[in-house]
Amino acid sequence: MLTYISNCRLYHSPEEICHLALEEGKIVKILSTLPDNGRVLFNANKNIVAPGLIDTHVHGAGGANPTDGKADSLHTMAKTLCKLGTTAFTATSFYFKHSDNAHLQMMGRVDTAQDEADCLGIHLEGPFIHPHKKGGIATECLADPDRETLSDVLMKTSGKLAIMTIAPELSWNDNVIQICKEFGIVASFGHSYANNRQAKEGFEQGMSLVTHLNNAMRKYDQGDDSPFRAILESDAYVQMITDGEHLDEKTIKTFYESFTADRIVLITDGIESCGLPDGEYTFNGIKYRSENGLAFYSDGSGKIGTSLSLFEIMMRFKRFTGCSLQEAIRAASENPAKCLHIDDRKGFINLGYDADLILIDENDRLANVLKNGKVIL
């Protein structure tokens, strides 16, 4: 049976009022006039309607971190993210070289529920990354690139590996990049000490994404010692944590002007405290504090991630850059869908696409969330 979301203003044409017809969790019609006998599921009250957001780099939420290997943690994370406007995500984790990596096997087999954000697969940070740019990643999560380790990674992730962050300058990683391409895995430049030449070679070999730009890599203002020019001259998407801390406001504006909203993929790098009050928490056994959406190691050694939702990250991006809401949504929904090659069903409001939607009020606040055509918030 058709149901309708009435009185919508779509994010790409906000001057027009329309009505969305939904059926079996899909968008099936976009109408200028609501049928007299139409069953209204929800009145949008002229709020902006946009596709649900897609986070390609998030470790946890709602007090849960699926790296603990518990299916309940993945479900808690997915339910929390959905209520915050993120309707799809790649579960970001690590490969432990002296472990059975049961957490990866769990992530590969557990399906999220209808009222939870879709888990689109696994994003592995490592293990083939540079030790000098590992950031907060434990040493036990690093390994020298070789066929045996890569085969184990692919086996443990059970065909659900969506993104792998790789340092292209390491020996044999050219083979890793090629094998990722063959398996449909996005090879992402990151946690790397590469200079411009080494980064350029990685993009030529097939890397199509950059993991948290200007973090865990040489900084953009270091000339040929920096990979920035190679990144800019490539056609890779670039992940950005636009919280004002991982990237300050000036740098965010510079990157927006350099890459434009067409190549930016907004991410949270979120951890357990996402969706929870400020306080003390633990991430993979390490204590940290969450304050105003930011997360810092309790011992004062630096930042660890964010407690922000992707919606909040998107609105900070909009505020820091002065971009339009349509551009912000492009960076938080359209581009992630394109990057993951799921833009045939997600990331846009088109006929036949998933009815995963967010509603934004006149003050740029999240008003409602729909998942599979059902009201979540």
VOTOR-308022 format. One record per residue: x, y, z of N, C-alpha, C in turn; residue in one letter. Coordinates in steps of 0.05 Angstrom, whole numbers, padded with zeros to 5 digits, always signed. Each point is the difference from the previous one (the first is absolute). Layout:
REM residues N
XYZXYZXYZA...
END
This chain:
REM residues 377
+00017-00024+00000-00017+00024+00000+00017+00025+00000M-00007+00019-00017+00014+00025-00001-00006+00017+00025L+00021+00012+00011-00003+00020+00021+00015+00025-00009T-00007+00023+00012+00011+00025-00010+00013+00016+00023Y+00022+00013-00007+00010+00022+00016-00008+00025-00014I-00017+00015+00013-00012+00024-00013+00016+00025+00007S-00004+00020-00017+00011+00027+00005+00030+00000+00004N+00014-00012-00018+00030-00001+00001+00012+00023-00016C+00023+00009+00008+00018+00017-00016+00026-00015-00003R+00005-00010-00024+00024-00016-00005+00024+00017+00001L+00022-00011+00010+00025+00015+00005+00011+00013-00025Y-00005-00011-00023+00012+00011-00025-00019+00019-00014H-00025+00002+00009-00019+00019-00011-00019+00009+00022S+00010+00015+00019-00015+00007+00024-00023+00019-00005P+00000+00013-00023-00021+00019-00006-00027-00014-00008E+00001-00026-00005-00024-00014-00009-00010-00019+00022E-00027-00002+00002-00012-00019+00019-00008-00025-00016I+00007-00023+00011-00007-00025-00013-00008-00020+00021C-00008-00024-00010-00009-00022+00017+00014-00025-00009H+00012-00015+00019+00014-00025-00007-00018-00023+00005L-00003-00018-00020-00015-00024+00003+00020-00023+00006A-00006-00015+00021+00018-00022+00009-00015-00026-00002L+00016-00021-00006-00012-00027+00000+00023-00020+00005E-00005-00017+00020+00020-00021+00006+00028+00011+00005E+00001+00023+00014+00025+00011+00007+00015+00015-00022G-00014+00005-00022+00012+00014-00023-00016+00025-00007K+00014+00019-00013-00013+00023-00011-00010-00007-00028I-00027+00002-00004-00011-00010-00026-00012+00023-00017V-00007+00022+00013-00010+00023-00015+00007+00026+00014K+00004+00021-00016+00003+00027+00010-00021+00017-00014I-00019+00009+00016-00024+00013-00011-00002+00029+00008L-00012+00016-00018-00005+00028+00006-00027+00003+00014S-00018-00019-00003-00026+00001+00012-00005-00026+00016T-00010+00002+00024-00005-00023+00017-00027-00011-00008L-00002-00026-00006-00026-00013-00008-00020+00004+00023P-00026+00003-00008-00021+00005+00020-00002-00023+00020D+00004-00024-00010-00002-00024+00018+00027-00010+00010N+00021+00016-00003+00026-00008+00007+00003-00004+00030G+00012-00022+00009+00005-00006+00028+00026+00014+00009R-00003+00021+00016+00023+00016+00008+00013-00013+00024V+00025-00009-00004+00015-00011+00022+00011+00022+00018L+00007+00022-00013+00014+00021+00015-00002+00026-00015F-00006+00021+00015-00001+00027-00011+00027+00014+00005N+00015+00006-00021+00026+00012+00003-00002+00030+00009A-00023+00012-00002-00004+00027+00008+00019+00020-00013N+00006-00006-00025+00018+00017-00016+00029+00000+00009K+00007-00019+00016+00028-00003+00007+00016-00011-00024N+00026+00005+00001+00017-00011-00022+00002-00030+00004I-00003-00015-00022+00004-00029+00000+00025-00007-00016V+00017-00016+00012+00026-00007-00012+00005-00030+00004A+00018-00011-00016+00006-00029+00004+00014-00003+00027P-00004-00023+00012+00014-00007+00025+00030+00002-00004G+00015+00007+00021+00028+00004-00002+00015-00027+00001L+00024+00000-00012+00016-00024-00002+00028+00005+00011I+00008-00014+00022+00026+00005+00013+00018-00023-00008D+00022+00007-00014+00019-00021-00009+00023-00004+00020T-00002+00014+00023+00022-00003+00020-00011+00005+00028H-00010-00021+00013-00011+00002+00026+00005-00026+00016V+00011+00003+00024+00008-00024+00016-00022-00009+00019H-00017+00018+00009-00019-00008+00021-00020+00023+00005G-00020-00006+00016-00020+00019+00008-00018-00012+00021A-00013+00017+00016-00019-00010+00020+00013-00016+00022G+00025+00004+00005+00014-00016+00020+00011-00026-00010G-00002-00005-00026+00007-00026-00011+00023+00003-00020A+00017-00020-00002+00022-00002-00019+00002-00029-00009N-00009-00006-00025-00001-00027-00009+00028-00014-00002P+00021+00014+00004+00026-00013+00001+00002-00019+00024T-00019+00003+00019-00001-00020+00022-00010-00027-00008D-00010-00002-00026-00008-00026-00010-00029-00008+00006G-00015+00018+00013-00027-00006+00008-00020+00010-00021K-00018-00018-00008-00020+00009-00020-00018+00022+00012A-00006-00002+00026-00016+00021+00013+00013+00027-00003D+00026+00002+00000+00014+00025-00003-00005+00012-00027S+00001-00017-00021-00006+00010-00027-00028+00010-00002L-00019-00015+00012-00028+00009-00001-00005+00026+00015H+00013+00003+00024-00003+00025+00015+00012+00023-00015T+00023-00004-00012+00012+00021-00017-00018+00008-00023M-00011-00020-00014-00017+00005-00023-00026+00014+00008A-00012-00008+00022-00024+00013+00009+00005+00029+00008K+00022+00005+00014+00007+00027+00009+00005+00018-00024T+00016-00010-00019+00006+00016-00024-00025+00008-00015L-00019-00019-00003-00024+00005-00015-00016+00022+00012C-00003+00001+00026-00015+00021+00014+00014+00027-00003K+00026+00000-00006+00015+00025-00004+00001+00009-00029L-00013-00015-00018-00002+00008-00028+00019-00015-00018G+00017-00017+00011+00018-00016-00017-00014-00027-00005T-00009-00003-00025-00016-00024-00006+00016-00022-00012T+00026+00004-00005+00017-00021-00010+00029+00008+00007A+00017-00021+00004+00027+00005+00009+00018-00024-00007F+00026+00004+00000+00019-00022+00000+00012-00002+00027T-00002-00023+00013+00011-00004+00027+00030+00000-00002A+00012+00019+00014+00029+00004-00002+00014-00014+00023T+00021-00016-00007+00013-00016+00021+00029-00006-00009S+00012-00020+00014+00028-00006-00004+00004-00030-00002F+00021-00008-00013+00009-00028-00002+00022-00004+00020Y-00003-00020+00018+00021-00005+00020+00016-00024-00010F+00026+00004-00003+00016-00020-00014+00005-00026+00016K-00004+00001+00026+00003-00025+00016-00027-00006+00013H-00020-00002-00016-00027-00004+00010-00017-00015-00020S-00022-00012+00010-00018-00013-00019-00019+00020-00013D+00002+00025+00009-00016+00022-00012-00030-00007-00002N-00010-00011+00022-00028-00008+00001-00019+00023-00004A+00009+00024+00007-00017+00024-00003-00005+00005-00030H+00020-00004-00017-00004+00004-00029-00019-00021-00011L+00003-00025+00009-00018-00021-00009-00029+00006+00008Q-00003+00011+00025-00027+00008+00008-00011+00022-00018M+00016+00021-00005-00009+00022-00017-00008-00010-00028M+00014-00020-00009-00005-00011-00026-00025-00016-00003G-00011-00010+00022-00023-00017-00002-00026+00012+00012R+00002+00020+00017-00024+00011+00013-00013+00021-00018V-00026-00003-00004-00016+00020-00014-00015+00018+00019D+00000+00026-00005-00014+00018+00018-00030-00001-00006T-00016+00009+00020-00029-00002-00001-00012+00023-00016A-00027-00002-00005-00014+00019-00016+00001+00028+00012Q+00001+00003+00026+00000+00026+00013+00028+00009+00007D+00020-00013-00011+00028+00007+00005+00013+00009-00026E+00021+00015+00002+00016+00008-00023+00011-00025-00014A+00001+00001-00026+00011-00023-00015+00030+00000+00003D+00011-00023+00007+00029-00004+00000+00008-00008-00028C+00014+00017-00013+00008-00005-00029+00025-00016-00003L+00012-00008+00022+00024-00015-00001+00020+00010+00021G+00025-00008-00003+00021+00006+00019+00020+00019-00012I+00008+00020+00015+00023+00017-00007+00023-00007+00018H+00021-00011-00011+00023-00008+00016+00021+00023-00002L+00008+00011+00023+00023+00018+00001+00024-00018+00005E+00014-00006-00021+00023-00018+00001-00008-00028-00009G+00017-00019+00004+00025+00001+00016+00024+00011-00015P-00003+00005-00026+00023+00007-00017+00004+00030+00000F+00007+00012+00023+00003+00029+00003+00028+00005+00012I+00008+00026-00002+00027+00007+00009+00001+00003+00030H+00019-00012+00013+00001+00001+00030+00004+00029+00010P+00013+00017-00016+00004+00028+00009-00025+00017-00002H-00020-00011-00013-00025+00015-00004-00024-00017+00009K+00004-00017+00020-00021-00017+00009-00020+00014+00018K+00007+00024+00010-00018+00015+00017-00007-00017+00025G-00026-00002+00006-00009-00015+00023-00003-00030-00005G+00008-00010-00023-00003-00028-00006+00023-00016+00014I-00008-00021+00013+00019-00016+00016+00020-00014-00019A+00025-00003+00010+00021-00013-00016-00008-00028-00009T-00015-00014+00017-00009-00027-00007-00019-00001-00023E-00010+00024-00009-00018+00001-00023+00015+00008-00026C+00026-00001+00001+00017+00005-00024+00013-00026-00008L+00004-00003-00027+00014-00023-00010+00014+00007-00026A+00021-00013-00006+00014+00004-00025-00018-00012-00023D-00002+00015-00022-00017-00009-00021+00011-00026-00013P-00016-00021-00002+00007-00024-00014-00025-00015-00007D+00003-00019-00018-00024-00015-00010-00014-00016+00022R+00016-00012+00018-00012-00017+00021-00018+00017+00019E+00010+00023+00008-00016+00017+00018-00025+00011-00014T+00004+00009-00025-00023+00010-00015-00021-00022-00004L+00009-00024-00005-00019-00023-00004-00016-00004+00026S+00014+00002+00023-00014-00003+00025-00020+00022+00005D+00007+00025-00006-00018+00022+00002-00025-00005-00016V+00003-00008-00025-00022-00005-00018-00018-00023+00010L+00013-00020+00011-00016-00023+00010-00015+00008+00025M+00012+00015+00018-00013+00007+00026-00022+00020-00005K+00001+00017-00020-00021+00020-00005-00022-00011-00017T+00002-00025-00009-00022-00015-00012-00014+00014-00023S+00016+00013-00017-00012+00014-00023-00013+00026+00006G+00002+00010+00025-00013+00024+00009+00020+00024+00003K+00024-00004-00009+00019+00022+00001-00006+00021-00021L-00008+00024+00008-00008+00021-00018+00023+00020-00006A+00015+00007+00021+00022+00019-00002+00024-00010+00015I+00023+00004-00011+00025-00006+00015+00018+00024-00002M+00008+00011+00023+00019+00022+00001+00028-00012-00002T+00016+00011-00019+00026-00011-00008+00020+00023-00003I+00025-00006+00008+00023+00018-00005+00014-00009-00025A-00003+00013-00023+00009-00011-00025+00031-00002-00002P+00014+00015+00017+00030+00000-00002+00012-00026+00011E-00015-00016+00014+00011-00025+00011+00003-00021-00021L+00022-00015+00001+00005-00021-00019-00023-00020-00002S-00008-00008-00023-00021-00019-00007-00028+00011+00001W-00003+00025+00009-00026+00012+00001-00012+00006-00028N+00018+00001-00020-00011+00003-00027-00016-00024-00007D+00008-00024+00009-00016-00024-00004-00025+00000+00016N+00001+00011+00025-00024+00002+00016-00021+00017-00013V+00009+00023-00011-00018+00018-00014-00013-00014-00024I+00016-00014-00015-00011-00014-00024-00020-00022+00008Q+00006-00015+00021-00018-00021+00008-00026+00012+00011I+00002+00023+00015-00024+00014+00009-00018+00007-00024C+00012+00011-00021-00015+00007-00024-00014-00024-00011K+00014-00023-00001-00012-00024-00012-00024-00010+00017E+00001+00004+00026-00021-00009+00018-00022+00021+00004F+00003+00023-00012-00020+00021+00003+00002+00015+00027G+00024-00001+00012+00005+00013+00025+00012+00028-00005I-00010+00021+00013+00011+00026-00003+00027+00002+00014V+00021+00005-00015+00027+00004+00012+00003+00030+00007A+00005+00005+00025+00000+00028+00010+00028+00008+00010S+00010+00022-00009+00026+00011+00008-00003+00010+00029F+00018-00010+00018-00001+00011+00027+00019-00013+00019G+00003+00012+00024+00020-00009+00019+00026-00006-00014H+00008+00020-00015+00022-00002-00019+00021+00021+00004S+00025-00007-00006+00022+00019+00001+00009+00008-00029Y-00017-00006-00019+00007+00004-00028+00005+00029-00007A+00020+00005-00017+00003+00026-00012-00017+00002-00025N+00003+00022-00015-00017+00005-00023+00003-00022-00021N+00025-00008-00006+00005-00020-00021-00013-00027+00008R+00005-00008+00025-00011-00026+00009-00030+00000+00001Q-00012+00022+00008-00029+00002+00000-00011-00001-00028A+00013+00014-00019-00009+00000-00028+00000-00028-00011K+00021-00016+00006+00001-00027-00009-00023-00017+00011E-00007+00005+00025-00023-00014+00012-00026+00006-00014G-00004+00025-00007-00025+00007-00014+00000-00011-00028F+00023+00000-00013+00002-00012-00027-00006-00030+00001E+00007-00013+00022-00004-00029+00003-00029-00006+00006Q-00016+00020+00009-00028-00005+00004-00013+00009+00026G+00015+00015+00017-00012+00010+00024-00021+00021-00007M-00024-00002+00012-00022+00018-00009-00012+00016+00023S+00013-00001+00024-00010+00014+00023+00024+00008+00017L-00004+00021+00016+00020+00009+00020-00012-00001+00028V+00013-00014+00018-00010-00003+00027+00007+00025+00016T-00020+00012+00013+00002+00025+00016+00023+00018-00008H-00005+00015-00022+00019+00018-00012+00015+00017+00021L+00027+00001-00004+00017+00017+00016+00003-00010+00029N-00010-00024+00006+00005-00013+00026+00013-00026-00005N+00021-00007+00016+00015-00025-00004+00013-00001-00027A+00010+00023-00009+00016+00002-00025+00016+00026+00002M+00019+00003-00019+00015+00026+00000-00020+00022-00007R+00004+00023+00013-00019+00022-00003+00001+00013-00028K-00022+00013-00007-00003+00010-00027+00019+00023-00007Y+00012+00013+00020+00017+00023-00006+00030-00007+00000D+00007-00026-00005+00028-00008+00001+00012-00005-00028Q-00012+00013-00020+00011-00002-00027+00000-00029-00011G+00022-00007-00014+00002-00027-00012+00004-00021+00022D+00006+00008+00024+00000-00020+00022-00028-00008+00008D-00019+00015-00010-00028-00006+00007-00014-00014-00024S-00020-00017+00006-00015-00013-00022-00022+00018-00011P-00002+00024+00010-00024+00016-00006-00004+00005-00030F+00022+00007-00014-00003+00006-00029-00009-00025-00015R+00011-00023+00007-00009-00025-00013-00029-00005+00006A-00009+00005+00025-00028-00004+00007-00017+00019-00017I+00008+00025-00002-00016+00020-00014-00002-00007-00030L+00022-00010-00011+00001-00005-00029-00013-00027-00007E-00006-00016+00020-00014-00026-00005-00030+00006-00002S-00015-00021-00005-00029+00003+00001-00012-00014+00024D+00016-00005+00021-00009-00014+00024-00018+00018+00016A-00020-00013+00013-00015+00014+00021+00017+00003+00025Y-00006+00021+00016+00016+00006+00023-00018+00001+00025V+00006-00018+00020-00015+00002+00025+00010+00024+00016Q-00019+00014+00012+00006+00022+00017-00015-00001+00026M+00014+00004+00023-00013+00003+00026-00003+00030+00006I-00023+00011-00006-00003+00029+00001-00011+00009+00027T+00014-00008+00021-00009+00006+00027+00013+00026+00011D+00019+00011-00014+00014+00024+00009+00024-00006+00017G+00005-00026+00006+00023-00009+00016+00019-00016-00017E-00009-00022-00012+00017-00016-00018+00008+00017-00024H-00017+00017-00009+00006+00021-00020-00012+00026+00011L+00017+00021+00001-00011+00025+00010-00017+00014-00022D-00014+00021+00008-00019+00012-00018+00014+00010-00026E+00023+00012+00003+00014+00011-00023+00008-00022-00020K+00010-00023+00012+00008-00022-00017-00024-00013-00014T-00022-00002+00014-00025-00010-00012-00008+00017-00024I+00001+00026+00004-00008+00018-00022+00020-00003-00023K+00026-00002+00005+00019-00004-00021-00005-00026-00015T-00005-00021+00014-00005-00026-00014-00026+00000-00016F-00020+00014+00011-00025+00003-00015+00004+00015-00026Y+00016+00020+00001+00006+00016-00025+00017-00016-00019E+00018-00017+00011+00018-00016-00017-00014-00024-00013S-00015-00014+00015-00012-00025-00010-00029+00003-00009F-00013+00020+00010-00029+00005-00004-00017-00022+00012T-00025+00005+00003-00018-00019+00013-00003-00026-00017A+00009+00001-00025-00002-00023-00018+00018-00023+00008D+00021+00006+00016+00019-00022+00007+00002-00005+00030R-00013+00016+00016+00002-00003+00029-00020-00021+00010I+00010-00017+00018-00016-00020+00014+00002+00006+00030V-00021+00011+00011+00001+00006+00029-00002-00025+00017L+00016-00001+00021+00000-00023+00018+00001+00010+00029I-00006-00018+00019+00002+00007+00028+00025-00011+00013T+00010-00023-00009+00020-00015+00015-00010-00004+00029D-00027-00004+00001-00014-00001+00026+00007-00025+00016G-00002+00003+00026+00005-00022+00019-00024-00004+00019I+00003-00017+00020-00023-00008+00017-00016+00023+00010E+00012+00022+00007-00014+00022+00013-00018+00015-00019S+00000-00006-00026-00019+00013-00018-00029-00006+00009C-00015+00021+00003-00028-00003+00008-00004-00001+00031G+00022+00003+00015-00001-00001+00029+00009+00027+00012L-00006+00005+00026+00008+00025+00013+00031+00002+00003P+00009+00024+00004+00029+00004+00006+00007-00018+00024D+00025-00009+00000+00009-00016+00023+00025-00017-00007G+00007-00018+00018+00023-00018-00004-00009-00026-00012E+00015-00010-00020-00007-00024-00014+00026-00016-00006Y-00003-00023-00012+00023-00017-00007-00002-00008-00029T+00021+00003-00015+00001-00009-00028+00023-00020-00003F-00007-00025-00006+00019-00022-00003+00020-00001+00024N-00012+00003+00024+00016-00002+00024+00014+00026+00009G-00003+00021-00015+00014+00025+00007-00021+00021+00009I+00005+00012+00023-00019+00020+00010+00001+00026-00015K-00023+00012-00004-00002+00026-00013-00023+00016+00012Y+00000+00026-00005-00023+00016+00009-00013+00013-00025R-00026+00002+00002-00016+00012-00022-00010+00027+00010S+00006+00021-00016-00009+00027+00007-00009+00015-00025E-00025+00009+00001-00010+00017-00022+00004-00013-00028N-00003-00027+00000+00001-00014-00026+00028-00009-00007G+00021+00008+00015+00027-00007-00006+00009-00021+00021L+00020-00016-00007+00010-00021+00017+00030+00002+00003A+00010-00001+00025+00029+00003+00005+00008-00022+00020F+00024-00010-00004+00011-00020+00019+00001+00013+00028Y-00008-00016+00020-00001+00010+00028+00027+00008+00010S+00022-00011-00011+00026+00007+00010+00011+00025-00013D-00016+00013-00017+00008+00025-00012+00018-00002-00024G+00002-00025-00011+00019-00004-00022-00011+00008-00028S-00025+00007-00001-00010+00009-00026-00029-00008-00005G-00009+00006-00024-00027-00006-00008-00002-00029-00009K-00024-00012+00002-00003-00028-00007-00021-00004-00022I-00020+00017-00001-00021-00003-00020-00021+00022+00006G-00025-00006-00007-00021+00019+00007-00024-00014+00013T-00016+00015+00013-00026-00010+00011-00023+00013-00016S+00006+00012-00022-00020+00014-00016-00014-00019-00019L-00025+00006-00005-00014-00015-00022+00009+00012-00026S-00005-00015-00022+00007+00009-00026-00017+00025-00007L-00024+00001+00010-00017+00023-00005+00013+00025+00012F+00011-00002+00024+00014+00022+00013+00025+00008-00016E+00015-00020-00008+00024+00005-00017-00008+00015-00025I-00022-00009-00013-00009+00013-00025-00008+00029+00005M-00013+00006+00022-00008+00027+00006+00024+00018+00007M+00020-00012+00013+00024+00016+00005+00014+00006-00027R+00001-00019-00018+00011+00004-00026-00014+00023-00014F-00026-00001+00001-00016+00021-00013+00006+00027+00012K+00002+00001+00027+00005+00026+00014+00029+00010-00006R+00019-00018+00001+00028+00008-00003+00007+00009-00029F-00014-00012-00019+00006+00006-00028-00018+00020-00013T-00024+00003+00011-00020+00016-00013-00013-00013-00024G+00003-00026-00002-00012-00015-00023-00030-00002+00003C-00013-00008-00021-00029-00004+00001-00007-00026+00014S-00025-00003+00008-00009-00025+00012+00002-00023-00020L-00005+00006-00026+00002-00020-00020+00028-00011-00003Q+00020+00018+00002+00028-00008-00002+00007-00017+00025E-00009+00008+00023+00006-00014+00025-00011-00029-00002A-00024-00003-00010-00013-00026-00003+00015-00016-00021I+00010+00013-00021+00016-00014-00020+00024-00013+00014R+00013+00014+00018+00024-00010+00013-00006-00021+00022A-00024+00000+00010-00007-00019+00022-00017-00023-00009A-00011+00001-00025-00017-00022-00009+00006-00008-00028S-00001+00019-00019+00004-00007-00028+00028-00011-00005E+00020+00014+00008+00028-00009-00005+00007-00026+00013N-00008-00004+00026+00006-00026+00012-00013-00023-00016P-00024+00005-00010-00014-00021-00016+00015-00005-00026A+00010+00021-00013+00015-00004-00024+00027-00014+00005K+00013+00008+00022+00026-00011+00007-00003-00031+00004C-00022-00008+00013-00004-00028+00006-00015-00015-00023L-00006+00014-00021-00014-00012-00023-00027-00011+00007H-00014+00015+00017-00028-00007+00007-00019+00022-00007I+00009+00018-00018-00017+00023-00008-00022-00008-00019D-00004-00026-00004-00023-00009-00016-00024-00005+00019D+00004+00003+00026-00022-00005+00019+00001+00018+00025R+00022+00013+00005+00003+00016+00024+00013+00027-00007K-00003+00019+00018+00014+00026-00003-00015+00021-00015G-00023-00007-00012-00015+00019-00016-00030-00005+00005F-00017+00020-00007-00029-00004+00000-00008-00004-00029I-00001-00025-00008-00008-00008-00027-00020-00023+00001N-00014-00004-00022-00019-00022-00001+00015-00027+00002L-00011-00017+00016+00012-00027+00004+00021-00001+00021G+00008+00023+00011+00020+00001+00021-00011-00006+00028Y+00017-00008+00018-00008-00005+00027-00012+00025+00013D-00022-00005+00014-00014+00023+00014+00013+00004+00027A+00026+00006-00001+00015+00008+00024+00004+00030-00002D-00014+00015+00017-00002+00028-00003+00004+00015+00026L+00009+00025-00001+00001+00017+00023-00015+00026-00007I-00012+00012+00020-00014+00025-00002+00014+00021+00016L+00004+00023-00012+00016+00022+00012-00018+00025+00002I-00002+00011+00024-00018+00023+00004+00014+00026-00009D-00015+00022+00003+00009+00026-00010+00025+00010+00015E+00006-00011+00023+00023+00008+00016+00023-00020-00004N-00001-00016-00021+00021-00020-00006+00003-00021+00023D-00022-00007+00012+00000-00021+00020-00013-00025-00011R+00010-00023+00010-00012-00026-00009-00027-00002+00013L-00021-00002-00017-00027-00001+00009-00011-00028+00002A+00006-00016-00021-00010-00028-00001+00018-00017-00016N-00002-00027+00004+00015-00020-00015-00019-00022-00008V+00002-00008-00025-00016-00023-00010+00020-00020-00011L-00004-00025+00008+00016-00023-00009-00018-00020-00013K+00006-00007-00025-00017-00019-00015-00029+00009+00000N-00004+00027-00001-00027+00011-00001-00015+00001+00026G+00014-00007+00022-00013+00000+00026+00013+00022+00018K-00017+00014+00015+00009+00022+00017+00016-00011+00023V+00025+00009+00002+00018-00008+00022+00002+00022+00021I+00001+00025-00009+00001+00023+00018-00021+00020-00008L
END
